[in-house]
């Protein structure tokens, strides 16, 4: 992979970071949130979430411009990295599913031994439309226990593709389940989020360790 990446680091509220532009050339940006938030997908209804539960947990409710279900962002408990690739770049792919594979390959090297990239269509779409990590989409990363450890959402425009990637350093399934408004759906999601999702592995030294390792690989020419 060619070099030429612009490397950025941004700090701010979740809402500010979601609205901050990226690009127009190849760009990788590490985002550090200064508040705790639950982020809805672009078309997700607010009624999916229990507002009282979000307030009890000190979570603001914000919205991203990419699709999928809700993601919880808590300070120092996750790694959030955005990547932008312009149209016409060697990493650009017209196939929406295949276009995220390289992102998963890039992430998999810091996700511990046995990590694999999901290269098929979206699994459990209905659950994932409410809670992002309840489904598995193209390019997302599973650990050796087949738990999802990296989530990827993608927004494509005429100028390029923005990949928003999240991995949890600490994973709290009960907190996420409690945010769901529908009690029947909570009962379905509880075992899914307990057994099919996990934190990023590999002992990488927290947010900065994971982010530094990823950027070093990107600049150094990985994935092949």
C-alpha positions as CSV (number, residue, x, y, z in Angstrom):
1,X,0.0,0.0,0.0
2,X,1.3,3.4,-0.9
3,X,2.1,6.0,1.7
4,X,0.9,9.6,1.7
5,X,-1.4,9.5,4.7
6,X,-2.4,12.6,6.7
7,X,-2.3,11.6,10.4
8,X,-4.6,13.6,12.8
9,X,-5.5,13.4,16.4
10,X,-8.7,15.1,17.6
11,X,-10.3,15.6,21.1
12,X,-13.8,16.9,21.8
13,X,-17.3,16.0,22.5
14,X,-18.7,13.0,20.7
15,X,-21.1,15.3,18.7
16,X,-18.2,17.6,17.7
17,X,-16.0,14.8,16.6
18,X,-18.8,13.2,14.5
19,X,-19.4,16.5,12.7
20,X,-15.8,17.3,12.1
21,X,-14.9,16.9,8.4
22,X,-12.1,14.6,7.2
23,X,-10.1,14.4,4.0
24,X,-10.0,15.3,1.1
25,X,-6.9,13.1,0.7
26,X,-6.0,9.8,2.5
27,X,-6.5,10.6,6.2
28,X,-6.4,8.6,9.4
29,X,-7.7,10.3,12.6
30,X,-7.7,9.1,16.2
31,X,-10.7,10.6,18.1
32,X,-10.7,11.0,21.9
33,X,-14.1,11.8,23.4
34,X,-14.3,14.2,26.4
35,X,-17.8,13.1,27.3
36,X,-19.8,9.8,27.4
37,X,-22.4,9.3,24.7
38,X,-24.6,6.8,22.8
39,X,-24.4,7.4,19.1
40,X,-27.4,6.6,16.9
41,X,-27.1,5.5,13.3
42,X,-28.1,8.0,10.6
43,X,-31.6,6.6,10.2
44,X,-32.1,5.0,13.6
45,X,-35.2,6.3,15.5
46,X,-34.6,7.7,18.9
47,X,-37.4,5.5,20.2
48,X,-35.0,2.5,20.0
49,X,-33.4,3.8,23.1
50,X,-34.6,4.4,26.7
51,X,-33.8,8.0,27.3
52,X,-34.1,7.6,31.1
53,X,-31.5,4.8,31.1
54,X,-29.1,7.0,29.0
55,X,-29.5,9.9,31.5
56,X,-28.9,7.6,34.4
57,X,-25.6,6.5,32.8
58,X,-24.6,10.0,32.0
59,X,-24.8,9.5,28.3
60,X,-25.7,12.2,25.8
61,X,-27.6,11.0,22.7
62,X,-26.0,12.1,19.4
63,X,-26.2,10.9,15.8
64,X,-23.6,10.0,13.2
65,X,-24.0,10.3,9.4
66,X,-23.2,6.7,8.7
67,X,-25.7,3.8,9.1
68,X,-26.2,1.0,11.5
69,X,-27.3,0.9,15.1
70,X,-26.3,2.5,18.4
71,X,-22.7,2.6,19.7
72,X,-21.8,3.5,23.3
73,X,-18.7,5.8,23.7
74,X,-17.3,6.1,27.2
75,X,-14.1,8.0,27.9
76,X,-10.9,5.8,27.9
77,X,-12.9,2.6,27.3
78,X,-12.7,2.4,23.5
79,X,-10.6,3.2,20.5
80,X,-12.2,5.2,17.7
81,X,-10.4,5.8,14.5
82,X,-11.7,7.4,11.3
83,X,-10.2,6.7,7.9
84,X,-10.9,8.6,4.7
85,X,-10.1,7.3,1.2
86,X,-10.8,9.4,-1.9
87,X,-12.4,8.0,-5.0
88,X,-9.8,6.8,-7.4
89,X,-7.4,5.8,-4.7
90,X,-6.0,2.3,-5.0
91,X,-7.8,1.5,-1.7
92,X,-11.2,2.6,-3.1
93,X,-13.6,-0.2,-4.2
94,X,-16.9,0.3,-5.9
95,X,-18.2,-2.8,-4.2
96,X,-19.6,-1.5,-0.8
97,X,-19.1,-4.8,1.0
98,X,-15.6,-5.6,-0.3
99,X,-14.5,-2.0,0.3
100,X,-14.2,-2.5,4.0
101,X,-12.1,-5.7,3.9
102,X,-8.8,-3.9,3.9
103,X,-9.9,-1.9,7.0
104,X,-10.5,-5.1,8.9
105,X,-7.2,-6.6,7.8
106,X,-5.5,-3.5,9.0
107,X,-7.2,-3.8,12.4
108,X,-6.8,-7.5,12.8
109,X,-3.1,-7.3,13.4
110,X,-3.7,-5.6,16.8
111,X,-6.7,-7.7,17.8
112,X,-4.8,-10.7,19.2
113,X,-3.8,-14.1,17.8
114,X,-6.5,-15.8,15.7
115,X,-8.4,-12.6,14.7
116,X,-10.3,-12.9,11.5
117,X,-12.1,-10.5,9.1
118,X,-15.7,-11.1,8.2
119,X,-15.9,-11.2,4.4
120,X,-19.6,-12.1,3.9
121,X,-22.8,-10.0,4.0
122,X,-24.3,-8.5,7.1
123,X,-25.3,-11.0,9.7
124,X,-28.2,-10.3,12.2
125,X,-29.2,-7.1,10.4
126,X,-32.3,-6.5,12.6
127,X,-30.4,-6.7,15.9
128,X,-27.6,-4.6,14.4
129,X,-30.0,-1.9,13.4
130,X,-30.6,-1.3,17.1
131,X,-27.2,-2.1,18.6
132,X,-24.3,-2.0,16.2
133,X,-22.2,-4.7,17.9
134,X,-25.1,-7.2,17.8
135,X,-24.5,-7.7,14.1
136,X,-21.4,-8.5,12.1
137,X,-20.8,-6.7,8.8
138,X,-18.2,-6.9,6.0
139,X,-14.7,-6.0,7.1
140,X,-15.5,-6.3,10.8
141,X,-13.1,-8.2,13.0
142,X,-13.8,-11.3,15.2
143,X,-11.4,-12.7,17.8
144,X,-10.3,-16.3,18.1
145,X,-13.5,-16.9,20.2
146,X,-15.6,-15.6,17.3
147,X,-16.6,-12.5,19.2
148,X,-16.9,-9.2,17.4
149,X,-14.2,-6.9,18.5
150,X,-14.1,-4.2,15.8
151,X,-17.2,-2.4,14.4
152,X,-17.0,-0.5,11.1
153,X,-19.5,1.9,9.6
154,X,-19.1,3.5,6.2
155,X,-20.3,6.7,4.6
156,X,-19.7,7.1,0.9
157,X,-20.0,10.4,-0.9
158,X,-18.9,11.7,-4.3
159,X,-15.5,12.6,-2.8
160,X,-14.7,9.3,-1.2
161,X,-15.4,6.9,1.7
162,X,-15.2,7.6,5.4
163,X,-14.8,4.5,7.6
164,X,-15.6,5.0,11.3
165,X,-14.0,2.2,13.3
166,X,-14.6,1.3,17.0
167,X,-13.1,-1.3,19.3
168,X,-13.8,-1.5,23.0
169,X,-11.0,-1.7,25.6
170,X,-13.7,-2.6,28.2
171,X,-17.0,-4.1,27.2
172,X,-20.1,-3.7,29.5
173,X,-23.0,-5.7,28.0
174,X,-25.5,-5.0,30.8
175,X,-25.1,-1.2,30.3
176,X,-25.7,-1.5,26.6
177,X,-28.7,-3.8,27.0
178,X,-30.3,-1.4,29.5
179,X,-30.3,1.3,26.9
180,X,-32.7,-0.6,24.7
181,X,-36.3,0.5,25.1
182,X,-38.1,-2.7,24.0
183,X,-38.1,-5.2,26.9
184,X,-38.5,-8.2,24.6
185,X,-35.6,-7.0,22.5
186,X,-33.5,-6.6,25.6
187,X,-34.0,-10.3,26.5
188,X,-32.9,-11.3,23.0
189,X,-29.9,-9.0,23.0
190,X,-28.5,-9.8,26.4
191,X,-27.0,-13.2,25.5
192,X,-25.9,-11.9,22.1
193,X,-23.9,-9.0,23.6
194,X,-22.6,-11.2,26.4
195,X,-21.2,-14.0,24.4
196,X,-20.7,-12.7,20.8
197,X,-19.0,-9.4,21.6
198,X,-15.7,-8.7,23.4
199,X,-13.0,-6.1,24.0
200,X,-10.0,-5.8,21.7
201,X,-7.2,-8.1,22.8
202,X,-3.5,-8.3,22.6
203,X,-2.5,-6.2,25.6
204,X,-1.8,-3.1,23.6
205,X,-1.5,-0.6,26.4
206,X,-4.9,1.2,26.2
207,X,-6.1,3.7,23.7
208,X,-2.8,5.2,22.8
209,X,-1.1,1.8,22.4
210,X,-3.7,0.4,20.0
211,X,-3.9,3.7,18.0
212,X,-0.2,4.0,17.7
213,X,0.2,0.4,16.6
214,X,-2.5,0.9,13.9
215,X,-1.0,4.1,12.6
216,X,2.4,2.6,12.5
217,X,1.1,-0.3,10.3
218,X,-0.8,2.0,8.0
219,X,2.2,4.3,7.4
220,X,4.5,1.3,7.2
221,X,2.5,-0.3,4.4
222,X,0.1,-2.8,6.0
223,X,-2.1,-4.5,4.9
224,X,-0.3,-5.9,1.9
